[in-house]
Amino acid sequence: HRMLLGVALQCWQPLAGINAIMFFAPKILLAYFSAEAALWGTLGINVANAAATVIALVGVDRLGRVPLLLASGLLMCVCHLAMVALALSPPSQQLGYAVVSVASLFVASFAFGWGPLPWTVCSEIFPTKYRSKATAVTTATNWLVNTAVGKVFPLLPLATAFAIFAAACFAACATVFFFQPETANLGMEQIDEAFESHRVRRVSAKLWSADRRARIRAEGRRRMRAAAGAAAVAYASEVRAA
């Protein structure tokens, strides 16, 4: 379950289309602007990327992995559908501004969810004994799919490419919704229990529960205090023994 989930997350991340936007944004914008204006538009997209990362930094433990991934994936799917409509329209400068706006919203949506969180989830869900090998497999999956996207995207019509990305974002949301338990503020033993007890219908019923998120945070803080207390007792014992 964990290996398949990790591979799926790292597969869907590049298939969400982020590198196609980031790598080829200047080329895409040349259809609407001059070369200099296209570079300024690319800069705006990158600023949106950096700014939205703050949401992930603040909310990754407060809001949880699953809600952020779902919100991120759904927003990206909507942005791709909008890009399909824009790509099918005759190019103009006014349309170019809409392309920059939608691309910026897409990149911002990626930055607070599907950008950092697959790496976060893959770093915490595997048991210590298998973590290095499992993380290597999931990382390799990301780079293999990333390479394929970079090679295939320039060969496709824009509307077709964005339609594929929209479908991938929807599939990514389905993967998270049905198969990923919430792991925010959980220790390794709790993560093991979360995967063992995970059920699809229970996720849908409790996903947005504020009470559940509060219980998870409280349990995480309790375990951290217990670990700190145990470490202090062990240190005091060593000092007395010395």
N, C-alpha and C positions, 0 to 999 in steps of 0.2 A: 504494500500500500504506500509506504513512505517513499520508496525508490521510484515507483511509477508517478507519484504526485510530484516529486522533485524534478524528474525528467519532463513531465508535462508542463510545469511552471516555467522551466528554462527553455522549453520549446516554444511556448506561447509568447514569451517575452519578445524575442526578435520578430516573430510573426505578427505582432501587434503593429509593426510598420515603423517603429521609431527610427531605425537606422536608415531606412529609405528616405524619411523626411530629413534627418540631420545630414546625411551624406549628399543628397541630391536637391536640397532646398534651393541653392542658387540656380541650378539648372531649371528647376520647375518654375521659379519666379521670373526667369528670363522671358518666358512666354507672355508676361504681363508688364514687366518693367525693363528699364535699362540695366546694364550690368552693375552700375554703382548702386542703383536703387534696390536691385535684387540682393546685393550684399548687406544693405541696411535692413532689409526685411529679414534676412537670415540672422542678423544680430538680434533683432527683436524676438525671434523665435528662441534663440539661446538664452536671452534674458528671462523669458517666461519659464524656461526649463530650470534655471537656477533658483528663481523666486519660489516656484512651487515645491521644490525639494524641502523647503522649510516645513511644509505641511506634514511631510513624512517624518521629519525629525521630531516634531512635536506630537504627532498623533499616532505613531506606530505602536506605542504601548497604551496610550489613553483610549484610543478608538478601537484598536485591534487590527490584526492583519487582514482578516476576512472582509470586514466592512470597507476598508480602504481599497483592497483589490477589486471588490465588486463595483464600488463607485468609480474607480479609475477605469475599469474595463468598459463599463456601460457608457461613460462619457467619451472614451476613445471610439467606441463603435458608432456613436452618433456623429462624431466628427468625421469619421471615414465616410459615412453615408452622405454627409454634407459635401465632402470633397468629391464624391462621385458625381453629384449634381453639378458642382462647379466645373469639374473636368469636362462634362458633356456640353457646357455652355460656350459660346464664342468668346475668346479671350479679349479682355479690355482692361484698362488700368483700374477702373472701379471694381471690376471682378477680382483683380489682383489684390486689392485691399481686403476683400472678403477671404481670399485664399490665405493671406498672412494671418488674419484673425483666427480663422478656423485651425490653421496649423499651430498657432501659438496655444490655443485652447487644448489641442490634442497633446502637444508636448507637455504642457502643464499637467494635464490629466495623467500622463504617463509618469511624470516626475514624482507625484505623491503616492503612486501605487505600484504599477507594474515595473517601474524603473528599479527602485531599491528593494522592494519587498520579496521578490522571488529569491534574491540572494540571502535576505534575512531568514526566510523560512527554511531554505536549504541548509543554512548553517546551524539550525537548532533542532531539526526534527529527527536527525539520525542518531542512533546510539553511539557512544564514544568509540566503541570497538570497531564500528564500520564507517565512522564519519569521514575519514580521509578518502577512502575509496569511493564512497557514495557521492561525496562532494565533487570528486574528480569526474565522475560519470556525468553528473548534472551539468557541471561547467563545460565539459566537452560537448554536451548536447547543445548548449547555448551557442557556442562558437561555430559548430557545424551548421546549425540552422541560420545563424547570422551570416555566414559565408554564402549559403544558398540564396538568401534573400538579396544580398548585395549583387549576386551574379544575375539573378532572374529579373529583378525589378526593372532595370533599364530596358529589358526586352518587351515588357508588357505595356499596353495602353494604360494611361493613368487611371481611367475609370475602372478598368478591370482590376488593376493592382489594388486600388482602394476598396473595391468590393470584396476582394479576397481578405484584405486586412480587417474589414468590418466583420466578416464571418469568423475570422480567427479570434477577434476580441470577444465576440459573443460566445464562442466555444471556450475561451479562457474563463469567462465568468461562470459558465456552466460547470467547468472543472472545479473551480473554487467552491461554488455553492453546494455541489453534491459531495465532494470528496475531501475537502480540507477542514479539519477541526481548528478552532481558535487556539493559538498557542501563546498569545500575549501574556506576559507576566507569569509564565509557568516554568517550573524547574523541570529537569530531565524526567524525573519519576512522574510528574504530573502530565508531561507531554506523552509519555508512554500510556498513561491511563486515558488521556484524551483520544488517542488513536484507537485504543482497544474498545472504548465505549462509543466511538463516533457512529452516529446513524444519520442518514440523509434527512429524514423528516424532523429530527431533533434540531438540526442546524437551522432549517427554515423557521422553526418555531421560536428559537432563542437567539437568532442572529443579531437582532437590533435591541436586545433586552438591556436596558441600562442597569438593572439590578444584577444581571449576570456579569456585565463588565466590571461593576463595582466589587462583586465577590471575587472575581479573578484578581483584580488589583490588590484587594485586601489580603488574599491568600499569598500572593507574591511578596507583599511587604512583610507578612508574618514569617514566611520562610527565610527571607533575607535577615530579619532580626534574630531568628533562631540560629542561623548559621554564624552570624556575627557573635552572638553570645557563646556559642560552642567554641569558636576560635579564641575568644577572650579567656574562657575557662582553661583551654588547653595551654595557652601562653602562660597564664598564672601558674599552672601546675609545673611547667618547665622551669619557670623562674624559682619557685620554691625548691624544686629538686636540685637546681644548680646551687 
